[in-house]
């Protein structure tokens, strides 16, 4: 049988805890499954505005449910989420534009750093309830992820450059053209045929699309290390 | 260790294909897991109106995604869904009031028939694209599920009785008081502590709540037969 050519793209925004779950699971599977993984930081707020979508967290009874659901999912996915005291401020007031631009700029220069820096961004916002909207906060997270002082300074200085802004807009548009309305989005490409799923709860279905085996959120990867 | 006292309630409406997935999975597990299962037909349209919620299927880009998602889930859950030609008519014009009242009336007289009749309702609406809004359609499904001509006639005659209407309203209110905003809802009660999940994609989490093992959508139940 001819080998299938399989790649996966993860569109995500660090403002979203469900995106964190999807990010951790797909990075755990990236060497277990026969896939090329591409992380694609996009701007969720841009998606929501363009599609005139309402964040579920803006509806009081949904917010109540989501708080319980996020904590149960955190346990299931083994991701150290702690609810921020003021999720509304994090989601809708402070937002993630600077963080997502930072990841975008990083992706243009040293893409291998996007994974550890994204993780540290989530650790701040969704695990330690720390700010992620100031340059200093972003710098601290990047430093935690192993970026040098010089690289951090350089990348922070890039945040207002047109090419960085354009690139984030382009990634967001790319997702919009697929027909998305939220985050995370996982796009599977098998021999050129693309299918996408929404959310962190479609991994068993993603596995079917990819002809791979779903072994739960914490697969045994010891034989691959 | 003292045995845990565990029960599960499934709130569902046959208008919803995701409710069908949850219904099939939970009925497969009802004798595998150590649970008492209670099926609770409620009225989704009442929930949506009371909570001023919008059906995702009313948003064009969500509808496009949902069609693909439902078919992929059908394969994953091994449930023979076929998309109706006109889901909007099924969901929003014809609706499910009569079907849900029929299940309610049935639950008051012979609760053991609620499971097979619900299944036949879904088979009509979500597998064979047949009507489910006329007495004759409901009668045919009930007959398929093994109800006698006499029982069908009697139950159809009960649809406008006040006690049947009140009972469906009461079940719907009960769900609303939990804080729900859609269907299906699965309520787990472990030693008197209640938790609920929304959707057909929270079974691994439901299993954690119930201290049971999730073995995928089609568990081996041969040893229990």
Interface residues (C-beta under 8 A of the other chain):
Chain A: X51 X53 X59 X61 X62 X64 X65 X68 X69 X72 X73 X75 X76 X179 X180 X181 X195 X197 X198 X199 X201 X202 X204 X205 X208 X209 X216 X217
Chain B: X51 X53 X59 X61 X62 X64 X65 X68 X69 X72 X73 X75 X76 X179 X180 X181 X195 X197 X198 X199 X201 X202 X204 X205 X208 X209 X216
